[in-house]
Amino acid sequence: MIALPDLPYAYDALEPVISAETMHLHHDKHHATYVKTTNELLAAAGRAPRDLETIVVDAHRSGDKKLFNNAAQAWNHAFFWSSMSPDHQSPGGELAGAIASAFGDLPGLKAKFVAEGAGHFGSGWVWLVADGESTLKVISTHDAANPLIESGVTPLLVCDLWEHAYYLDHQNNRKGFLEAWFDNLPSWDLAALQWAAARSSGQPWRYPAPSQSMAAE
């Protein structure tokens, strides 16, 4: 079965930007439901997945919208948890150089990231991605869509734009949430690893492998 991964930190570790109440609701209810539904859909189809990344891509290619929406949302949420750190970080090394080349500096990236997320209509996600091996971009995707379905695109960081991600703490102030999020929570360690993977210098982040009961086909 596809697992619901534990958070990589305590539920209250991201306060005050994201409260423990929000994290319990978001992880234990929303993320858990996407995982549960994905497993139910796979079981009904008699499928035994090798990994969630393959499920997401195959569901998109086959036009199975219900499976894609739930599997992609399960993946997006796990990547979102990993995109955050309770310990304030700053980008360094080659990633810092790439940010300077693409956005001028870190404040330039923040301005682009916040504007993209705040201006996104409806639910979705705002991403910092590598487009190929040399270009950083900020993009947003609607609903469950993610970079896995885009050839040559590697996600470095993501922030959730669905209202359940921020409404208890920031109400309808999505821009304020994004500004606080960018200033305090990004895991630049993850972003650096993903940037290296985009340039074939390591392996990209992967969702936890399915349990053995579902892993063999």
N, C-alpha and C positions, 0 to 999 in steps of 0.2 A: 504493500500500500504506500501511497504518497503520505509522507509524515507532515505533521504540523511542527516545524522547528521551534524550539524554545527561543525566547528573546536572548540576544547576546549580552544583556545587562539587566539590572533590576527594573521592575515596572516604573519606579519613581526616579530612575537615573537621569531622565531627560528633562526633569522639571528645572525651571518653571516654563520652558517653551512648550513641552508636552507633559501633561499631568499623568499620574498613575491611573486615574480613572479613565482617561482616554486610552491609555495603552492597554488596560484590561479589556475594555470594550472592543478596541480595534483588533488586538491579537486574538483574544480568547473567543470572540464572537464572529467578527467579520472574516478575519483570515481563516479561522477554523471552519467556517461554513463553506468557503471556497474549496478548501481541502476536502472536506466531507463530500461535497457535491461532485468534485472531480473523481474521487474514488467510486462513488455510486455510479456515475456515468461509465467509467471504465469497466466496472463489474458487470453492468447491464449489457455491455458490448462484448464481454468475454475477453477484454484486453488486459495484458500484463505488461505494464510499461517498464522500460529500462531506465528512463530518466524523465524529469518533468520538462526539460528543454525540448526533447523530442516530441513529447505530447503536444506542447504548445505549437510547435512548427507544423506538425502533421495535421493538427486540428484546423489550423489556419488554411493550409493548402487544400484540405478536403472540403472546406466550407462548413465544418461542424461548429456552428457559432456557439452553441450552449457549452460544449466541451472547451472550446477555445476561451470563452469568457471566464469560466471558472478556473481552468488550469493557468491561464495567463495571470489572473488576479492572484492566485496562490503564489506564483513565481514573483510577481511584482512586489507583493508584500514582504516576502522573505528578503528580497534584494533591498527594499526600503529599510528594514530593520538593520541590515548590514551596512547601509549607507550612512548610518548615524553612530556617533560615539559620544558617551558622556564626558569624555576628556577632550577639551578644546584642542583642535589640531589646526595646522596650517600646511598648505601644499609646499613641497620643496623639490629640489633636484630637477630632473627632466620635466616633471609635470608642471612645476612652477614656470619653467621656460616656455612650455607649450601654451599655458594660460596667458602669459605675457604676449606671445605671438598672436594668439587668436583674439584676445579681448583687451589688450593693453596692460592690464594688471588685474589683481584679484577684485578690487572694487568694480572694475569694468565687467568682469564675469558676474559679480553679484547683481549689478544693474540689469544685465541681460537676462539672468536667471529669474529674478523677481518679476521683471516686466513680462516675460513669457508666461510664467505661472499665473500672475495676477490677471493677465489679459485672456487667459484660456477660458473659453465659454463652456460651462458645464463641468462634468466630472472627468477625471483623467490624471495625468502624471506629467511632471516636468523633469527633464533629464539633461544631464551633461553627458555627451557621448563623444566617442572617437569615430569619425567618419573616415574609414581607411586607416592608414598607418601614420598620418601626419597632421590631421585636421581635427580640432575640437569644435563642437557645436553645441548649442542649447536648443532643444526641441521639446515640444509637448505632444502627448498622444491622448486620444479620447478613450474613455471607458477602460477597457482591459488591454488595449493595444500596447505593444512594447517593442524595443529594438531587436528582439530575437527574430522577428519576421522580416527584418531589413538586412539584406546582404551587405556585409562589410562594415556594419555598425556595431560598436561595442559600448554598452552602457558603463559609465564611470560612477555616477551618482544619480539618485532619483529622490524626488519629494512627492508625496501623495497630495493630490488636489481634490480628492473626494471630501465632501463636507464632514464626514465622520472622522476624518484625520485631525481636524482642527476646531470644529465648531464649539465643543464644550469649553475650550480654553480661549479661543479668539473670536468666537461668534462668527459674524459675517466678514471679518477683517482678514481676508485671505492674504492680502499684500503684507499686512503686519506679521502674520504667521510666517510667510516666506522670508521676510527680512530677519526675523528672530532666528528662524531655522538656519539660514545661511551663515549668520554670524556665530552660531554656537554649536551646531550639531553635525555638520558633514564629517564623514570619515575620510579624510584625505589619504589615509593609509590604503583604504580600499580603492580609492580613485587612482592612486599610483600603481597599484597592482593591476588594475584593469587597463590602464594606459600602457603598461608594459606588455600585457597580453595582446592588446591591439596591435602592437609592433612585434609580435611573435617572440617575446622575451619572457614568457611564462604562460600559465594556464588561467583562463578566466574564472570568475566566481561561478560556482555551480550550486543548484538547489540540492539539499541532502538526498542521497540515493534512496530509491524505494526499498522497503523491507523485502527480505528474501521471498516471502510468501507471494509477492507479486512481481518479482524481478525477472524470473525466467519466463520465456515465451514458449 
